[in-house]
Amino acid sequence: MDSRTLSDASVDAFVRERFIAVRIEKEHQSAAFDRLKIADFPSTIVLRADGTEVARVPGDLSPQEFIEKLGAAAGKN
């Protein structure tokens, strides 16, 4: 996901424009990992400012698929 999707310039611009990106690694942030009940790797979880989950996008997606799924999630907010 890092080398193919997250490093893509269009994904980077899309995410920076619409979201605050946070990376959670189980080894370092186990409490957050558990609270969010992350079971799929990788997972992208969209939360509102109050912590309410808006969408969960599991899997390693292409840049276009990733933008489409996040765009749909942003529309739910």
mmCIF file of the N, C-alpha and C atoms, coordinates in Angstrom:
data_MODEL
# 
_entry.id   MODEL 
# 
loop_
_atom_site.group_PDB 
_atom_site.id 
_atom_site.type_symbol 
_atom_site.label_atom_id 
_atom_site.label_alt_id 
_atom_site.label_comp_id 
_atom_site.label_asym_id 
_atom_site.label_entity_id 
_atom_site.label_seq_id 
_atom_site.pdbx_PDB_ins_code 
_atom_site.Cartn_x 
_atom_site.Cartn_y 
_atom_site.Cartn_z 
_atom_site.occupancy 
_atom_site.B_iso_or_equiv 
_atom_site.pdbx_formal_charge 
_atom_site.auth_seq_id 
_atom_site.auth_comp_id 
_atom_site.auth_asym_id 
_atom_site.auth_atom_id 
_atom_site.pdbx_PDB_model_num 
ATOM 1   N N  . MET A 1 1  ? 0.839   -1.190 0.000  1.00 0.00 ? 1  MET A N  1 
ATOM 2   C CA . MET A 1 1  ? 0.000   0.000  0.000  1.00 0.00 ? 1  MET A CA 1 
ATOM 3   C C  . MET A 1 1  ? 0.883   1.252  0.000  1.00 0.00 ? 1  MET A C  1 
ATOM 4   N N  . ASP A 1 2  ? 1.950   1.244  0.795  1.00 0.00 ? 2  ASP A N  1 
ATOM 5   C CA . ASP A 1 2  ? 2.828   2.413  0.857  1.00 0.00 ? 2  ASP A CA 1 
ATOM 6   C C  . ASP A 1 2  ? 3.471   2.721  -0.492 1.00 0.00 ? 2  ASP A C  1 
ATOM 7   N N  . SER A 1 3  ? 4.062   1.712  -1.108 1.00 0.00 ? 3  SER A N  1 
ATOM 8   C CA . SER A 1 3  ? 4.831   1.959  -2.321 1.00 0.00 ? 3  SER A CA 1 
ATOM 9   C C  . SER A 1 3  ? 3.966   2.183  -3.559 1.00 0.00 ? 3  SER A C  1 
ATOM 10  N N  . ARG A 1 4  ? 2.772   1.631  -3.588 1.00 0.00 ? 4  ARG A N  1 
ATOM 11  C CA . ARG A 1 4  ? 1.944   1.749  -4.788 1.00 0.00 ? 4  ARG A CA 1 
ATOM 12  C C  . ARG A 1 4  ? 0.878   2.824  -4.649 1.00 0.00 ? 4  ARG A C  1 
ATOM 13  N N  . THR A 1 5  ? 0.180   2.852  -3.558 1.00 0.00 ? 5  THR A N  1 
ATOM 14  C CA . THR A 1 5  ? -0.984  3.729  -3.438 1.00 0.00 ? 5  THR A CA 1 
ATOM 15  C C  . THR A 1 5  ? -0.677  5.012  -2.681 1.00 0.00 ? 5  THR A C  1 
ATOM 16  N N  . LEU A 1 6  ? -0.166  4.888  -1.467 1.00 0.00 ? 6  LEU A N  1 
ATOM 17  C CA . LEU A 1 6  ? 0.040   6.082  -0.644 1.00 0.00 ? 6  LEU A CA 1 
ATOM 18  C C  . LEU A 1 6  ? 1.133   6.996  -1.180 1.00 0.00 ? 6  LEU A C  1 
ATOM 19  N N  . SER A 1 7  ? 2.036   6.455  -1.982 1.00 0.00 ? 7  SER A N  1 
ATOM 20  C CA . SER A 1 7  ? 3.095   7.287  -2.562 1.00 0.00 ? 7  SER A CA 1 
ATOM 21  C C  . SER A 1 7  ? 2.653   7.945  -3.875 1.00 0.00 ? 7  SER A C  1 
ATOM 22  N N  . ASP A 1 8  ? 1.484   7.606  -4.365 1.00 0.00 ? 8  ASP A N  1 
ATOM 23  C CA . ASP A 1 8  ? 0.957   8.177  -5.604 1.00 0.00 ? 8  ASP A CA 1 
ATOM 24  C C  . ASP A 1 8  ? 0.619   9.654  -5.378 1.00 0.00 ? 8  ASP A C  1 
ATOM 25  N N  . ALA A 1 9  ? 1.051   10.512 -6.278 1.00 0.00 ? 9  ALA A N  1 
ATOM 26  C CA . ALA A 1 9  ? 0.859   11.966 -6.115 1.00 0.00 ? 9  ALA A CA 1 
ATOM 27  C C  . ALA A 1 9  ? -0.618  12.348 -6.048 1.00 0.00 ? 9  ALA A C  1 
ATOM 28  N N  . SER A 1 10 ? -1.467  11.699 -6.831 1.00 0.00 ? 10 SER A N  1 
ATOM 29  C CA . SER A 1 10 ? -2.895  12.051 -6.807 1.00 0.00 ? 10 SER A CA 1 
ATOM 30  C C  . SER A 1 10 ? -3.544  11.631 -5.491 1.00 0.00 ? 10 SER A C  1 
ATOM 31  N N  . VAL A 1 11 ? -3.126  10.501 -4.936 1.00 0.00 ? 11 VAL A N  1 
ATOM 32  C CA . VAL A 1 11 ? -3.639  10.059 -3.635 1.00 0.00 ? 11 VAL A CA 1 
ATOM 33  C C  . VAL A 1 11 ? -3.167  11.017 -2.549 1.00 0.00 ? 11 VAL A C  1 
ATOM 34  N N  . ASP A 1 12 ? -1.894  11.360 -2.589 1.00 0.00 ? 12 ASP A N  1 
ATOM 35  C CA . ASP A 1 12 ? -1.338  12.275 -1.592 1.00 0.00 ? 12 ASP A CA 1 
ATOM 36  C C  . ASP A 1 12 ? -2.086  13.610 -1.599 1.00 0.00 ? 12 ASP A C  1 
ATOM 37  N N  . ALA A 1 13 ? -2.313  14.164 -2.775 1.00 0.00 ? 13 ALA A N  1 
ATOM 38  C CA . ALA A 1 13 ? -3.019  15.444 -2.879 1.00 0.00 ? 13 ALA A CA 1 
ATOM 39  C C  . ALA A 1 13 ? -4.465  15.318 -2.391 1.00 0.00 ? 13 ALA A C  1 
ATOM 40  N N  . PHE A 1 14 ? -5.136  14.255 -2.774 1.00 0.00 ? 14 PHE A N  1 
ATOM 41  C CA . PHE A 1 14 ? -6.527  14.033 -2.369 1.00 0.00 ? 14 PHE A CA 1 
ATOM 42  C C  . PHE A 1 14 ? -6.648  13.933 -0.852 1.00 0.00 ? 14 PHE A C  1 
ATOM 43  N N  . VAL A 1 15 ? -5.790  13.131 -0.241 1.00 0.00 ? 15 VAL A N  1 
ATOM 44  C CA . VAL A 1 15 ? -5.839  12.935 1.211  1.00 0.00 ? 15 VAL A CA 1 
ATOM 45  C C  . VAL A 1 15 ? -5.499  14.234 1.939  1.00 0.00 ? 15 VAL A C  1 
ATOM 46  N N  . ARG A 1 16 ? -4.449  14.917 1.523  1.00 0.00 ? 16 ARG A N  1 
ATOM 47  C CA . ARG A 1 16 ? -4.048  16.164 2.188  1.00 0.00 ? 16 ARG A CA 1 
ATOM 48  C C  . ARG A 1 16 ? -5.139  17.229 2.112  1.00 0.00 ? 16 ARG A C  1 
ATOM 49  N N  . GLU A 1 17 ? -5.875  17.243 1.032  1.00 0.00 ? 17 GLU A N  1 
ATOM 50  C CA . GLU A 1 17 ? -6.911  18.258 0.832  1.00 0.00 ? 17 GLU A CA 1 
ATOM 51  C C  . GLU A 1 17 ? -8.152  18.008 1.690  1.00 0.00 ? 17 GLU A C  1 
ATOM 52  N N  . ARG A 1 18 ? -8.452  16.734 1.993  1.00 0.00 ? 18 ARG A N  1 
ATOM 53  C CA . ARG A 1 18 ? -9.738  16.402 2.617  1.00 0.00 ? 18 ARG A CA 1 
ATOM 54  C C  . ARG A 1 18 ? -9.683  15.759 3.995  1.00 0.00 ? 18 ARG A C  1 
ATOM 55  N N  . PHE A 1 19 ? -8.525  15.252 4.385  1.00 0.00 ? 19 PHE A N  1 
ATOM 56  C CA . PHE A 1 19 ? -8.434  14.459 5.606  1.00 0.00 ? 19 PHE A CA 1 
ATOM 57  C C  . PHE A 1 19 ? -7.216  14.833 6.446  1.00 0.00 ? 19 PHE A C  1 
ATOM 58  N N  . ILE A 1 20 ? -7.212  14.381 7.671  1.00 0.00 ? 20 ILE A N  1 
ATOM 59  C CA . ILE A 1 20 ? -6.015  14.400 8.516  1.00 0.00 ? 20 ILE A CA 1 
ATOM 60  C C  . ILE A 1 20 ? -5.596  12.938 8.621  1.00 0.00 ? 20 ILE A C  1 
ATOM 61  N N  . ALA A 1 21 ? -4.482  12.615 8.018  1.00 0.00 ? 21 ALA A N  1 
ATOM 62  C CA . ALA A 1 21 ? -4.031  11.225 7.970  1.00 0.00 ? 21 ALA A CA 1 
ATOM 63  C C  . ALA A 1 21 ? -3.235  10.873 9.223  1.00 0.00 ? 21 ALA A C  1 
ATOM 64  N N  . VAL A 1 22 ? -3.552  9.733  9.790  1.00 0.00 ? 22 VAL A N  1 
ATOM 65  C CA . VAL A 1 22 ? -2.855  9.219  10.972 1.00 0.00 ? 22 VAL A CA 1 
ATOM 66  C C  . VAL A 1 22 ? -2.557  7.750  10.719 1.00 0.00 ? 22 VAL A C  1 
ATOM 67  N N  . ARG A 1 23 ? -1.332  7.364  10.964 1.00 0.00 ? 23 ARG A N  1 
ATOM 68  C CA . ARG A 1 23 ? -0.947  5.958  10.801 1.00 0.00 ? 23 ARG A CA 1 
ATOM 69  C C  . ARG A 1 23 ? -0.883  5.311  12.177 1.00 0.00 ? 23 ARG A C  1 
ATOM 70  N N  . ILE A 1 24 ? -1.538  4.166  12.316 1.00 0.00 ? 24 ILE A N  1 
ATOM 71  C CA . ILE A 1 24 ? -1.522  3.430  13.576 1.00 0.00 ? 24 ILE A CA 1 
ATOM 72  C C  . ILE A 1 24 ? -0.834  2.097  13.336 1.00 0.00 ? 24 ILE A C  1 
ATOM 73  N N  . GLU A 1 25 ? 0.198   1.831  14.108 1.00 0.00 ? 25 GLU A N  1 
ATOM 74  C CA . GLU A 1 25 ? 0.906   0.561  14.025 1.00 0.00 ? 25 GLU A CA 1 
ATOM 75  C C  . GLU A 1 25 ? 0.696   -0.185 15.332 1.00 0.00 ? 25 GLU A C  1 
ATOM 76  N N  . LYS A 1 26 ? 0.260   -1.420 15.212 1.00 0.00 ? 26 LYS A N  1 
ATOM 77  C CA . LYS A 1 26 ? -0.106  -2.210 16.381 1.00 0.00 ? 26 LYS A CA 1 
ATOM 78  C C  . LYS A 1 26 ? 1.010   -2.267 17.419 1.00 0.00 ? 26 LYS A C  1 
ATOM 79  N N  . GLU A 1 27 ? 2.240   -2.399 16.958 1.00 0.00 ? 27 GLU A N  1 
ATOM 80  C CA . GLU A 1 27 ? 3.370   -2.515 17.879 1.00 0.00 ? 27 GLU A CA 1 
ATOM 81  C C  . GLU A 1 27 ? 3.583   -1.264 18.732 1.00 0.00 ? 27 GLU A C  1 
ATOM 82  N N  . HIS A 1 28 ? 3.161   -0.115 18.214 1.00 0.00 ? 28 HIS A N  1 
ATOM 83  C CA . HIS A 1 28 ? 3.435   1.160  18.889 1.00 0.00 ? 28 HIS A CA 1 
ATOM 84  C C  . HIS A 1 28 ? 2.198   1.837  19.481 1.00 0.00 ? 28 HIS A C  1 
ATOM 85  N N  . GLN A 1 29 ? 1.032   1.565  18.928 1.00 0.00 ? 29 GLN A N  1 
ATOM 86  C CA . GLN A 1 29 ? -0.206  2.191  19.400 1.00 0.00 ? 29 GLN A CA 1 
ATOM 87  C C  . GLN A 1 29 ? -1.285  1.120  19.619 1.00 0.00 ? 29 GLN A C  1 
ATOM 88  N N  . SER A 1 30 ? -0.982  0.154  20.441 1.00 0.00 ? 30 SER A N  1 
ATOM 89  C CA . SER A 1 30 ? -1.895  -0.984 20.614 1.00 0.00 ? 30 SER A CA 1 
ATOM 90  C C  . SER A 1 30 ? -3.255  -0.574 21.179 1.00 0.00 ? 30 SER A C  1 
ATOM 91  N N  . ALA A 1 31 ? -3.308  0.429  22.027 1.00 0.00 ? 31 ALA A N  1 
ATOM 92  C CA . ALA A 1 31 ? -4.599  0.853  22.597 1.00 0.00 ? 31 ALA A CA 1 
ATOM 93  C C  . ALA A 1 31 ? -5.516  1.407  21.497 1.00 0.00 ? 31 ALA A C  1 
ATOM 94  N N  . ALA A 1 32 ? -4.978  2.242  20.628 1.00 0.00 ? 32 ALA A N  1 
ATOM 95  C CA . ALA A 1 32 ? -5.772  2.786  19.519 1.00 0.00 ? 32 ALA A CA 1 
ATOM 96  C C  . ALA A 1 32 ? -6.160  1.671  18.553 1.00 0.00 ? 32 ALA A C  1 
ATOM 97  N N  . PHE A 1 33 ? -5.234  0.779  18.302 1.00 0.00 ? 33 PHE A N  1 
ATOM 98  C CA . PHE A 1 33 ? -5.476  -0.355 17.423 1.00 0.00 ? 33 PHE A CA 1 
ATOM 99  C C  . PHE A 1 33 ? -6.646  -1.186 17.947 1.00 0.00 ? 33 PHE A C  1 
ATOM 100 N N  . ASP A 1 34 ? -6.643  -1.462 19.235 1.00 0.00 ? 34 ASP A N  1 
ATOM 101 C CA . ASP A 1 34 ? -7.709  -2.252 19.853 1.00 0.00 ? 34 ASP A CA 1 
ATOM 102 C C  . ASP A 1 34 ? -9.033  -1.489 19.873 1.00 0.00 ? 34 ASP A C  1 
ATOM 103 N N  . ARG A 1 35 ? -8.979  -0.202 20.195 1.00 0.00 ? 35 ARG A N  1 
ATOM 104 C CA . ARG A 1 35 ? -10.201 0.609  20.263 1.00 0.00 ? 35 ARG A CA 1 
ATOM 105 C C  . ARG A 1 35 ? -10.910 0.660  18.912 1.00 0.00 ? 35 ARG A C  1 
ATOM 106 N N  . LEU A 1 36 ? -10.130 0.704  17.843 1.00 0.00 ? 36 LEU A N  1 
ATOM 107 C CA . LEU A 1 36 ? -10.705 0.767  16.504 1.00 0.00 ? 36 LEU A CA 1 
ATOM 108 C C  . LEU A 1 36 ? -11.059 -0.618 15.948 1.00 0.00 ? 36 LEU A C  1 
ATOM 109 N N  . LYS A 1 37 ? -10.711 -1.659 16.697 1.00 0.00 ? 37 LYS A N  1 
ATOM 110 C CA . LYS A 1 37 ? -11.017 -3.040 16.290 1.00 0.00 ? 37 LYS A CA 1 
ATOM 111 C C  . LYS A 1 37 ? -10.527 -3.340 14.876 1.00 0.00 ? 37 LYS A C  1 
ATOM 112 N N  . ILE A 1 38 ? -9.267  -3.046 14.642 1.00 0.00 ? 38 ILE A N  1 
ATOM 113 C CA . ILE A 1 38 ? -8.675  -3.272 13.329 1.00 0.00 ? 38 ILE A CA 1 
ATOM 114 C C  . ILE A 1 38 ? -8.377  -4.757 13.168 1.00 0.00 ? 38 ILE A C  1 
ATOM 115 N N  . ALA A 1 39 ? -8.980  -5.356 12.151 1.00 0.00 ? 39 ALA A N  1 
ATOM 116 C CA . ALA A 1 39 ? -8.796  -6.784 11.905 1.00 0.00 ? 39 ALA A CA 1 
ATOM 117 C C  . ALA A 1 39 ? -8.196  -7.061 10.522 1.00 0.00 ? 39 ALA A C  1 
ATOM 118 N N  . ASP A 1 40 ? -8.335  -6.128 9.606  1.00 0.00 ? 40 ASP A N  1 
ATOM 119 C CA . ASP A 1 40 ? -7.821  -6.295 8.247  1.00 0.00 ? 40 ASP A CA 1 
ATOM 120 C C  . ASP A 1 40 ? -6.588  -5.433 8.047  1.00 0.00 ? 40 ASP A C  1 
ATOM 121 N N  . PHE A 1 41 ? -5.635  -5.955 7.291  1.00 0.00 ? 41 PHE A N  1 
ATOM 122 C CA . PHE A 1 41 ? -4.387  -5.233 7.039  1.00 0.00 ? 41 PHE A CA 1 
ATOM 123 C C  . PHE A 1 41 ? -4.154  -5.136 5.548  1.00 0.00 ? 41 PHE A C  1 
ATOM 124 N N  . PRO A 1 42 ? -3.910  -3.972 5.006  1.00 0.00 ? 42 PRO A N  1 
ATOM 125 C CA . PRO A 1 42 ? -4.066  -2.677 5.657  1.00 0.00 ? 42 PRO A CA 1 
ATOM 126 C C  . PRO A 1 42 ? -5.544  -2.294 5.751  1.00 0.00 ? 42 PRO A C  1 
ATOM 127 N N  . SER A 1 43 ? -5.842  -1.337 6.586  1.00 0.00 ? 43 SER A N  1 
ATOM 128 C CA . SER A 1 43 ? -7.187  -0.785 6.722  1.00 0.00 ? 43 SER A CA 1 
ATOM 129 C C  . SER A 1 43 ? -7.106  0.733  6.753  1.00 0.00 ? 43 SER A C  1 
ATOM 130 N N  . THR A 1 44 ? -8.050  1.354  6.110  1.00 0.00 ? 44 THR A N  1 
ATOM 131 C CA . THR A 1 44 ? -8.200  2.797  6.180  1.00 0.00 ? 44 THR A CA 1 
ATOM 132 C C  . THR A 1 44 ? -9.541  3.049  6.851  1.00 0.00 ? 44 THR A C  1 
ATOM 133 N N  . ILE A 1 45 ? -9.510  3.811  7.923  1.00 0.00 ? 45 ILE A N  1 
ATOM 134 C CA . ILE A 1 45 ? -10.722 4.094  8.683  1.00 0.00 ? 45 ILE A CA 1 
ATOM 135 C C  . ILE A 1 45 ? -10.935 5.599  8.682  1.00 0.00 ? 45 ILE A C  1 
ATOM 136 N N  . VAL A 1 46 ? -12.131 6.012  8.302  1.00 0.00 ? 46 VAL A N  1 
ATOM 137 C CA . VAL A 1 46 ? -12.466 7.434  8.269  1.00 0.00 ? 46 VAL A CA 1 
ATOM 138 C C  . VAL A 1 46 ? -13.320 7.723  9.496  1.00 0.00 ? 46 VAL A C  1 
ATOM 139 N N  . LEU A 1 47 ? -12.861 8.690  10.289 1.00 0.00 ? 47 LEU A N  1 
ATOM 140 C CA . LEU A 1 47 ? -13.563 9.080  11.515 1.00 0.00 ? 47 LEU A CA 1 
ATOM 141 C C  . LEU A 1 47 ? -13.954 10.547 11.446 1.00 0.00 ? 47 LEU A C  1 
ATOM 142 N N  . ARG A 1 48 ? -15.056 10.879 12.086 1.00 0.00 ? 48 ARG A N  1 
ATOM 143 C CA . ARG A 1 48 ? -15.405 12.289 12.281 1.00 0.00 ? 48 ARG A CA 1 
ATOM 144 C C  . ARG A 1 48 ? -14.539 12.828 13.416 1.00 0.00 ? 48 ARG A C  1 
ATOM 145 N N  . ALA A 1 49 ? -14.583 14.115 13.629 1.00 0.00 ? 49 ALA A N  1 
ATOM 146 C CA . ALA A 1 49 ? -13.789 14.745 14.696 1.00 0.00 ? 49 ALA A CA 1 
ATOM 147 C C  . ALA A 1 49 ? -14.148 14.196 16.074 1.00 0.00 ? 49 ALA A C  1 
ATOM 148 N N  . ASP A 1 50 ? -15.389 13.756 16.244 1.00 0.00 ? 50 ASP A N  1 
ATOM 149 C CA . ASP A 1 50 ? -15.806 13.220 17.543 1.00 0.00 ? 50 ASP A CA 1 
ATOM 150 C C  . ASP A 1 50 ? -15.456 11.740 17.728 1.00 0.00 ? 50 ASP A C  1 
ATOM 151 N N  . GLY A 1 51 ? -14.811 11.144 16.730 1.00 0.00 ? 51 GLY A N  1 
ATOM 152 C CA . GLY A 1 51 ? -14.404 9.743  16.818 1.00 0.00 ? 51 GLY A CA 1 
ATOM 153 C C  . GLY A 1 51 ? -15.395 8.760  16.237 1.00 0.00 ? 51 GLY A C  1 
ATOM 154 N N  . THR A 1 52 ? -16.526 9.239  15.740 1.00 0.00 ? 52 THR A N  1 
ATOM 155 C CA . THR A 1 52 ? -17.520 8.369  15.123 1.00 0.00 ? 52 THR A CA 1 
ATOM 156 C C  . THR A 1 52 ? -16.981 7.849  13.797 1.00 0.00 ? 52 THR A C  1 
ATOM 157 N N  . GLU A 1 53 ? -17.087 6.545  13.592 1.00 0.00 ? 53 GLU A N  1 
ATOM 158 C CA . GLU A 1 53 ? -16.608 5.947  12.350 1.00 0.00 ? 53 GLU A CA 1 
ATOM 159 C C  . GLU A 1 53 ? -17.576 6.235  11.212 1.00 0.00 ? 53 GLU A C  1 
ATOM 160 N N  . VAL A 1 54 ? -17.031 6.722  10.100 1.00 0.00 ? 54 VAL A N  1 
ATOM 161 C CA . VAL A 1 54 ? -17.809 7.023  8.910  1.00 0.00 ? 54 VAL A CA 1 
ATOM 162 C C  . VAL A 1 54 ? -17.682 5.884  7.895  1.00 0.00 ? 54 VAL A C  1 
ATOM 163 N N  . ALA A 1 55 ? -16.464 5.363  7.751  1.00 0.00 ? 55 ALA A N  1 
ATOM 164 C CA . ALA A 1 55 ? -16.233 4.300  6.776  1.00 0.00 ? 55 ALA A CA 1 
ATOM 165 C C  . ALA A 1 55 ? -14.984 3.521  7.139  1.00 0.00 ? 55 ALA A C  1 
ATOM 166 N N  . ARG A 1 56 ? -14.951 2.279  6.661  1.00 0.00 ? 56 ARG A N  1 
ATOM 167 C CA . ARG A 1 56 ? -13.805 1.401  6.857  1.00 0.00 ? 56 ARG A CA 1 
ATOM 168 C C  . ARG A 1 56 ? -13.498 0.797  5.489  1.00 0.00 ? 56 ARG A C  1 
ATOM 169 N N  . VAL A 1 57 ? -12.268 1.002  5.035  1.00 0.00 ? 57 VAL A N  1 
ATOM 170 C CA . VAL A 1 57 ? -11.866 0.528  3.716  1.00 0.00 ? 57 VAL A CA 1 
ATOM 171 C C  . VAL A 1 57 ? -10.698 -0.441 3.898  1.00 0.00 ? 57 VAL A C  1 
ATOM 172 N N  . PRO A 1 58 ? -10.988 -1.742 3.896  1.00 0.00 ? 58 PRO A N  1 
ATOM 173 C CA . PRO A 1 58 ? -9.914  -2.716 4.068  1.00 0.00 ? 58 PRO A CA 1 
ATOM 174 C C  . PRO A 1 58 ? -9.235  -3.048 2.742  1.00 0.00 ? 58 PRO A C  1 
ATOM 175 N N  . GLY A 1 59 ? -7.996  -3.458 2.842  1.00 0.00 ? 59 GLY A N  1 
ATOM 176 C CA . GLY A 1 59 ? -7.305  -3.996 1.678  1.00 0.00 ? 59 GLY A CA 1 
ATOM 177 C C  . GLY A 1 59 ? -6.328  -3.057 1.019  1.00 0.00 ? 59 GLY A C  1 
ATOM 178 N N  . ASP A 1 60 ? -5.539  -3.652 0.151  1.00 0.00 ? 60 ASP A N  1 
ATOM 179 C CA . ASP A 1 60 ? -4.529  -2.942 -0.628 1.00 0.00 ? 60 ASP A CA 1 
ATOM 180 C C  . ASP A 1 60 ? -5.159  -2.565 -1.961 1.00 0.00 ? 60 ASP A C  1 
ATOM 181 N N  . LEU A 1 61 ? -5.521  -1.316 -2.114 1.00 0.00 ? 61 LEU A N  1 
ATOM 182 C CA . LEU A 1 61 ? -6.244  -0.851 -3.294 1.00 0.00 ? 61 LEU A CA 1 
ATOM 183 C C  . LEU A 1 61 ? -5.327  -0.100 -4.246 1.00 0.00 ? 61 LEU A C  1 
ATOM 184 N N  . SER A 1 62 ? -5.715  -0.041 -5.496 1.00 0.00 ? 62 SER A N  1 
ATOM 185 C CA . SER A 1 62 ? -4.990  0.786  -6.459 1.00 0.00 ? 62 SER A CA 1 
ATOM 186 C C  . SER A 1 62 ? -5.237  2.251  -6.104 1.00 0.00 ? 62 SER A C  1 
ATOM 187 N N  . PRO A 1 63 ? -4.411  3.153  -6.595 1.00 0.00 ? 63 PRO A N  1 
ATOM 188 C CA . PRO A 1 63 ? -4.641  4.579  -6.311 1.00 0.00 ? 63 PRO A CA 1 
ATOM 189 C C  . PRO A 1 63 ? -6.046  5.043  -6.696 1.00 0.00 ? 63 PRO A C  1 
ATOM 190 N N  . GLN A 1 64 ? -6.522  4.635  -7.864 1.00 0.00 ? 64 GLN A N  1 
ATOM 191 C CA . GLN A 1 64 ? -7.861  5.055  -8.301 1.00 0.00 ? 64 GLN A CA 1 
ATOM 192 C C  . GLN A 1 64 ? -8.949  4.499  -7.384 1.00 0.00 ? 64 GLN A C  1 
ATOM 193 N N  . GLU A 1 65 ? -8.857  3.222  -7.030 1.00 0.00 ? 65 GLU A N  1 
ATOM 194 C CA . GLU A 1 65 ? -9.846  2.619  -6.133 1.00 0.00 ? 65 GLU A CA 1 
ATOM 195 C C  . GLU A 1 65 ? -9.835  3.302  -4.767 1.00 0.00 ? 65 GLU A C  1 
ATOM 196 N N  . PHE A 1 66 ? -8.636  3.607  -4.270 1.00 0.00 ? 66 PHE A N  1 
ATOM 197 C CA . PHE A 1 66 ? -8.492  4.244  -2.966 1.00 0.00 ? 66 PHE A CA 1 
ATOM 198 C C  . PHE A 1 66 ? -9.174  5.607  -2.956 1.00 0.00 ? 66 PHE A C  1 
ATOM 199 N N  . ILE A 1 67 ? -8.930  6.408  -3.980 1.00 0.00 ? 67 ILE A N  1 
ATOM 200 C CA . ILE A 1 67 ? -9.547  7.732  -4.077 1.00 0.00 ? 67 ILE A CA 1 
ATOM 201 C C  . ILE A 1 67 ? -11.074 7.607  -4.185 1.00 0.00 ? 67 ILE A C  1 
ATOM 202 N N  . GLU A 1 68 ? -11.554 6.644  -4.967 1.00 0.00 ? 68 GLU A N  1 
ATOM 203 C CA . GLU A 1 68 ? -13.002 6.447  -5.105 1.00 0.00 ? 68 GLU A CA 1 
ATOM 204 C C  . GLU A 1 68 ? -13.644 6.090  -3.765 1.00 0.00 ? 68 GLU A C  1 
ATOM 205 N N  . LYS A 1 69 ? -13.033 5.163  -3.037 1.00 0.00 ? 69 LYS A N  1 
ATOM 206 C CA . LYS A 1 69 ? -13.594 4.727  -1.750 1.00 0.00 ? 69 LYS A CA 1 
ATOM 207 C C  . LYS A 1 69 ? -13.542 5.860  -0.721 1.00 0.00 ? 69 LYS A C  1 
ATOM 208 N N  . LEU A 1 70 ? -12.434 6.598  -0.673 1.00 0.00 ? 70 LEU A N  1 
ATOM 209 C CA . LEU A 1 70 ? -12.345 7.696  0.276  1.00 0.00 ? 70 LEU A CA 1 
ATOM 210 C C  . LEU A 1 70 ? -13.280 8.837  -0.107 1.00 0.00 ? 70 LEU A C  1 
ATOM 211 N N  . GLY A 1 71 ? -13.447 9.068  -1.400 1.00 0.00 ? 71 GLY A N  1 
ATOM 212 C CA . GLY A 1 71 ? -14.381 10.096 -1.864 1.00 0.00 ? 71 GLY A CA 1 
ATOM 213 C C  . GLY A 1 71 ? -15.804 9.772  -1.425 1.00 0.00 ? 71 GLY A C  1 
ATOM 214 N N  . ALA A 1 72 ? -16.184 8.502  -1.536 1.00 0.00 ? 72 ALA A N  1 
ATOM 215 C CA . ALA A 1 72 ? -17.514 8.074  -1.088 1.00 0.00 ? 72 ALA A CA 1 
ATOM 216 C C  . ALA A 1 72 ? -17.643 8.267  0.412  1.00 0.00 ? 72 ALA A C  1 
ATOM 217 N N  . ALA A 1 73 ? -16.594 7.957  1.148  1.00 0.00 ? 73 ALA A N  1 
ATOM 218 C CA . ALA A 1 73 ? -16.612 8.128  2.613  1.00 0.00 ? 73 ALA A CA 1 
ATOM 219 C C  . ALA A 1 73 ? -16.719 9.602  2.983  1.00 0.00 ? 73 ALA A C  1 
ATOM 220 N N  . ALA A 1 74 ? -16.018 10.447 2.266  1.00 0.00 ? 74 ALA A N  1 
ATOM 221 C CA . ALA A 1 74 ? -16.063 11.892 2.553  1.00 0.00 ? 74 ALA A CA 1 
ATOM 222 C C  . ALA A 1 74 ? -17.455 12.436 2.310  1.00 0.00 ? 74 ALA A C  1 
ATOM 223 N N  . GLY A 1 75 ? -18.177 11.875 1.368  1.00 0.00 ? 75 GLY A N  1 
ATOM 224 C CA . GLY A 1 75 ? -19.540 12.301 1.086  1.00 0.00 ? 75 GLY A CA 1 
ATOM 225 C C  . GLY A 1 75 ? -20.512 11.945 2.182  1.00 0.00 ? 75 GLY A C  1 
ATOM 226 N N  . LYS A 1 76 ? -20.144 10.963 3.009  1.00 0.00 ? 76 LYS A N  1 
ATOM 227 C CA . LYS A 1 76 ? -21.012 10.550 4.125  1.00 0.00 ? 76 LYS A CA 1 
ATOM 228 C C  . LYS A 1 76 ? -20.879 11.478 5.316  1.00 0.00 ? 76 LYS A C  1 
ATOM 229 N N  . ASN A 1 77 ? -19.856 12.279 5.334  1.00 0.00 ? 77 ASN A N  1 
ATOM 230 C CA . ASN A 1 77 ? -19.586 13.154 6.472  1.00 0.00 ? 77 ASN A CA 1 
ATOM 231 C C  . ASN A 1 77 ? -20.410 14.353 6.347  1.00 0.00 ? 77 ASN A C  1 
# 
